[in-house]
Amino acid sequence: MPQTACSGTMFTTPSGFSPHLACAEPGEEEAPQEGPGPGPGACLADGPPITSASLDTLIQNLVPTADYYPEKAYVFTFLLSARLFIPPPELLARVCELCIKQQQLDQSPLDTAKVRKFGPKILQLLTEWTETFPSDFRDEKMVGHLKDIIHRIAPCDEAYWKTLNQVLQKLSQRLSLMSQGEESIVKVSLNASSDKLVAFKTKPPPIQKDILSICNDPYTLAQQLTHVELEHLSRIGPEEFVQAFVQKDPLDGTQPCFSDQKKKTSNLEAYVRWFNRLCYLVATEICMPAKKKQRAQVIEFFIDVARECFNIGNFNSLMAIISGMNMSPVSRLKKTWSKAKTAKFFILEHQMDPTGNFYNYRTALRGAAHRSQTANSNRERIVIPFFSLLIKDIYFLNEGCANRLPNGHVNFEKFVELARQVGEFMTWKQVECPFEEDRAILHYLHTAPIFSEDGLYLASYESESPENQVEKDRWKALRPALLN
């Protein structure tokens, strides 16, 4: 069924995260290390993993020196999770302060040999930060800190100026693309009026296009759905997964780091709206035809589209199609379903069965992920997860594990697991769609009118008469409300 963005009510089964993350006792923790060197979790190559540490220790482990650079996995994990405890501009300011102090960048003259060993490492950290979390640098303070630290080391090597310009240029391009993407998000209301759609059902010549008149090839439609999915995925930043569930931690005495949550999760929410729109579009296309044979034909078409989505690795569109076909106004059309060949539909339903915390789907997802890792083409690399389930997993990880332990340390083991889940998604979202765009189909998917829930029920009753008194009463109430 259609989903609600970032709400606990959309989740019905516990997630499969490791239960020990939530119950580490202070006495069982590894002693945090002060200063740079081996750090938390499995992210660093040497030494035992640290399951928790103070925020100051974690920041120190992020700071490179002439002889040390944190593992890339640690950089991603900490930059992803640190925003729950400290705003990105303040974090970068702390990093720069530590660099200036440790490398004596406020002294004159600078130790050129030392700075030349340190310079490439701080540039690497800043590059990774701008590439992975570009939205952080929408804040002018972030860009100011970045420029300041490079200006301090630039006198030791002219190449640092060139690198700074390259970093800023690429950052500007990323931010520009992000802004364009946000502006192009198609805002679709599930409560759009269904008057025209219902009214035209009584007219002999259809005046409204339907999906089969736009595309009658299931594989082609599955390809275009994959275009839409990957476009949405490409816009979602990893930080949105953290910001979606941010809340006041009773063990954390600091103020929340976010003031405008709606804006900071806009791409994630737009993707959930797309899932809902596709559910309703499928249901609308099935309920709209006046003749039973035509409705059965549409059902069979979407079954074939769903199968092609499964073969491609597009599980989100697959689940949206199944959800649309299982909506009550569609599932009640018993005469229509009796005319359709549904054997393949029940196989697909079995693949997406929620039993065992979606065991069948998770098995298929692992298979697609393995195929992606060994793929020789973008076609085989496509993995588009059932997004609402991914959100549910992250939600329960967040709910089941405290951000801080009773001694005030950051529960870093939790964030290692969070980074693992988000990092896997980040790999999948970078795949370029290998299929050629069909603008007519894409335009239809984004703009075709859809029934509201009431409109779906009325169209369903108009197609197959109400079977009981409850349905009859609802039909009588909906007709004058929607047709007048």
N, C-alpha and C positions, 0 to 999 in steps of 0.2 A: 504494500500500500504506500501511497505518498508519504513522505517523511517531513518532519519539522527540524529545522536547522538547530543544532547545538542544544537540544533539550533532553533532559533525562527521561522524559516520558516516551521517547521514541525507542528506548532500549528495553528489551524484555528478557534477555538471557545474559548470564555473567560472561565476562570476557575470559580469554584463555591466557592471561598474563601470569607470570610466576608469582605465586602467593607469598614467597619468602621476601619479596620486595617490600611488602607492607609491614612486616613484623620483625625487622632487624632490631635487636636489642642493643642499647648503647655499649654494653660490655663486650659485644661480639664484633664491634667495628675494628677495622684496621686503623692503626694510628695515622692520622693525616700527616703528610710531609710538608714542612715549611720550605718555601723557596722553590725554584724551578727544579724539575726532575720528574721521575715517575709519579704518576698521579692516579686519579680515580678510575674505577671500572676496568674493563678490558681494553680501554682506549690507548693506554700507553704500553710500550713494549717491555719495559723492565720493571721488576719489583712486583709485589703482591697488589691485587686490585684494591682500591679504596672505595668502600661502599658509602662513606659519608665524610664530610670535611667542612670546616668553616668556609664561609663565602670568601674571606680574605685569602685563605689557602688556595681555593679554586682559582681565584683571579691571578694569584702569583704563578700558578702552574700554567696559565695561559700566556704569560709574558715570556717572549723569547729572549735569549742572551746571545753572546758571541759563540757559545758552545752548546746551546740547547734550543730545541724547537719542539713544541708539543705535537703529538700524533694528530693527524688530520681528523681522525674520528673524535678525539677529545675536543678539538677546536669546534667542530660542528655540535657536539653534545652540549658543551658549555654555552656557546653563543645562543643555542636554541632555548636552553632552560634558564639562563641567567636573568632573562628579562622578567621572570617571575619575582625576582628579588631586587633588581637594580635596573633602572632605565638604560637602554643602550648608550645614550650620550654620556651618562655618568660612568658606565663601565669603560668606555673607550678613554674617557678622561683619566680614570684610575690606571689603565694600562699604560697610557702615555706618561703619566707621572712616575710610574715605576721604572719605565724605560729611561726616562731622563735622569732619574736618581742613580740607577744601577750602572748606566753607561756614561754617567757624568757629562751629559749633553748640554748642561748649563755652564760648563767650564770653558775657558779659553786659554790656550788653544785646545782643540779636540785631539784625542788620541786617534789619529787617522787609521792606524793599523787595526785598532780595536773596533772602530766604527765600521770599517769595511767588512769585518767579520759579522758584525751585528746587523748592518744595513739590509742585506738580502733577506734576513729572517723576519724583520719587522715588516718589510715590504710584502713578503709572502703572507703574513698574517692579515695585513690590511687588504690584500688582494682576495684572499679567501672570504673575508668578511663581506666585502662589496659584491662578490660574485654570488654568494649563497644567501645573504640577507640584504639585498639592495634597498629594500624599503626602509631599513634603519637610517639610511643616508638621505632620506627626504628631510630630515632634521638638519638645519644648517649648522648646528653645533657639531654634528658628526663630521661633516666635511671640514669644518674649521680645525678640529682635532687632528684629522688625517693630514691636512696640509701643514700644520704646525710641526708635527713630528718629522715629516719628510724634509721640511725646511731646515731643521736642526742638523740632519745628517748629510744633506746635499753638498755642503762645502767640501766634504771628503771624497766625493765622487760625482762627477757631472752626470753620470748615467742615471742617478737617482731622480734628477729633474725629469728626464725622459720617461722613466717608469711612472712617476707621479702623473704626468700628463696622460699617459696611456690608461692608467687606472681611472682617472677622472673622466676621460672620454668614454670608456666602456660603461662606467657607472651612469653617465648621462644618457647613453643609449638605452640602457636597461630601464631607467626610470621613465624615459619617454615612452617606451613600449608598454610599460605598466600603466601609465596614464591613458594611453590610447585604448588599451584593453578594458580599463574600467569605464571609459566613456562609451565603448561599444557594447557593453553588457546589455543584452536585450531584456527589458523589464516586462515580465509576463505575469498578469494577475490571474490566479485560479478562479477568481470571482467575476470574470468578464461576462457580460450579458450573453445569454444564449438565445435571445429572442429571434434573431435572424435565422439561426441554424434550425430551431424548432419550427419556425413558421414556414420555411421553405419546404419542409418535408411534405406539406399538403399540396404543393404545387407540382404539376406534371413535369415540366422541364427543370432539372436541377440547375440552380444558379450559383451553387457553391462547389468549388473544386474539392475533390477528395484525394487521398494519398495515392490511390491506384491510377488516377489520371495524371499524376505527377511522376510517379515511379512504380512500375509493376514488376521490377526485378528485385527479389529479396536481398541478393548479395550486394547490389548497388546501394540499396537503402542502408544496409548494415555498414557499408563503407562510409557513407555520409554521416551516419550516427557516430561512427568512430572519429570522424573529423571534429564533430561538435564536442565530443567527450575530451579529446586531446587538447582542444583549444581551451576548454575550461580548466583542465588540469595544469596547463602551462602557466596559468595566471596565479595559481594558488601558491603562496609562499609558505615555507615550513613554519614560520612564526605564527601563522594563522591557527595551526593546530593547538599551540600553547595558549594563544589569546582567546580561543573559543571557550575554554573552560576555566579561565582565570577566576579566582575567587579569593576572598580574604582568608588567609591561613591563621587560625587562632594561635598558633605557636610563633607566628611571624609578627613582630611589633611594628614593622614598616608599613607605609601606606601602599595601596595597590599602584602598580607602575603604569596602568592604562586608564585613560579617562574617556576615550571614545571607542568603545568596543565594536559598535556597529560598523564603523569605518574600517577598523583593523581586520575584520573577518568578512569583508564584503565579497571577496572572490569565492570563499568557501560557501557562503550563504547563496550566492548566485548559482553555484553548482548544484546545491540541494534543490533550488527552485527549478533548475533544468530537469532534474530527475522527476519532480512532481509534474512538470509540464508534459514530459514524455508519457507518463502514466495516463494523464488526462487526455492527451492527444490520441493514444491508442484506444482508450475507452470511447472517445468521441467518434473516431472513425468506424468503430464497430456498431455503435448505437445509431449512427446517422442514417444509413440506407433504409429506405422504406420496405424493401423486399427481403424476405428471409434468405433467399439464395445469395443475394449480394452481401448480406451480413456474414454469412458462413464463408464466403469467398475472402472477405477481409480478415476473418479469424485465421483462416489457413495461411494467408499471406503473412500475417504477423508471426505466426508460429515459425514459418520458414525464415523470417528476418531474425527472430530470436536465435534460431539454430545457427545462422551465419555469424551472429554476434558471438556466440559461444566459441565457434571455431576460430574466430579472429582473436579472441582473448578479451573481448569487450563485455565484461561481466556487469557493468553498471547499466548499460542499455538493455542487456538481457533481463536483468531484474526489473527494470522499469516496465518493459513490455509484459512480463509475467504479472507484475503487480496491477497494471492497467487491465489485463484480461481477467484478473481475479476480483476486480471491484464489483460490488454487489449489483449495480445496474447492468453489468455485462454478464456476470455469472448466472443471473436469474433468467436469461434468455434461453431456456431449455430447448425450445423448438429449433432455435438457430444452431445451438451447439450440436443437436442431434444430426444436423445436415453437414457438419464439418468433420473432416478427418483430423482427429485429435491425438492419435497415438504418440506423435513426436512431441506434442505439448506436455503430456504427462511425463515423458522422459526428461524434458527440460525442467519441469517442476521438481522432479526428483533431485536433479543436480543442485537446485537452489533451495532445497528443503531445509527449514531452520532447525530440524532435529539435530541434537548433539552439537549445539552451537554452530550450526551450518557446517557440519563435518564434510559433507559431500562437496560443497562449494570450496571449502578451504583446501581440500585435496586437489580439486581442479585448479585452484589458484596456484598452488605449489607447482603443479605440472606446467602451467603457463609461465611461471617465474623461472623454472629450470630451462624451459625452451628459450626464454628470452636471454638467459645468461650464455647459452651456447649458440645463439642465432648468428647467421651470416648476412641477414637482411633485416631492414626495419619492419618488414611484414611479420617476421617471426618474433620480433622484439616486443610487440604490443602486449602490454598487460594493463588493463583498466579495471581496477578492483571495484567491487560493490561498495560504493563510497560510504553509504550510511553505516555499513557494518564496520568499516575502518574507523569511522568516527566513534562508533559504539565501543570498539576495543580501546581506543585512546581515552574515551570518557571513563570507562571502568578502571583503567590503569590509574587515571587521575583521582578518581573517587576512592579507590582501594588503597592508595599509598599517600601518606602525608608528604608534603614538600620538605618539611623539616622534622627532624627527630626531637625527642624531648630535651636533649642537651643543646638544642639550637643549631646543630649541624644541618647542612643541606643533605637531603636524602638522595645522594648522587646516583645510587644504583637504580632508583626509579627513573631518572632522566637518561641513563644509559639505555634502558629498555624503550623509553619514549623515542629516543633518537634512532634506535634500530628500526622501529615501525615507521617513523616519519622518513628516515633515510631511504628505506626501501621504496616508499612512495615517490620520493624525489628522483630516484633512478628511473622509475616507470614514466614519470611525467615528461622526461626529457626526450622521449622518442618522437621523431618527426613522422607525421602521418604519411604513409607511402602511397595512399590512394589519391587519385585525381579528384579535385573538387567539382561538384555539380552545383552551381550557384542557385539554380531553380529549386532543387531539392532542399538545399540548406535554407533558402529563404522560406520555403513552405514549413519546414520544421520549426523555424523560429517565429513565424508570424501567423500561421493558420489559426483561425478562431477555434477555441475549444469550449466545450460545455462546462458550466459550473457543476457542482455535485447535484444540485436540484435539476439542472438542465439534463444531466445524464439520466436521472431517474425518470423524468418526464418522457424523454426520448425512448427509454426502455419500455415504459408503459404504453407508449403510442405504438411501439413495434409488437409487443406481446402483452396482451391485456393483464391487468392485475389479477392475482390468483387468490387473494384473501382480503378480508375487510380492511386490514391495516394498509395494504397497498392501494385498495380502492379509495380510502379516505385521503391518502397522500396524493393520489392522482387528481382527485377532485380539487384539492387545495392548490396543487401546482399549476394546473391548467390555466385558471384565470390570472394567476400571479405572473406567469411567464409568457403567455400568448397574447395578452391584451397590451 
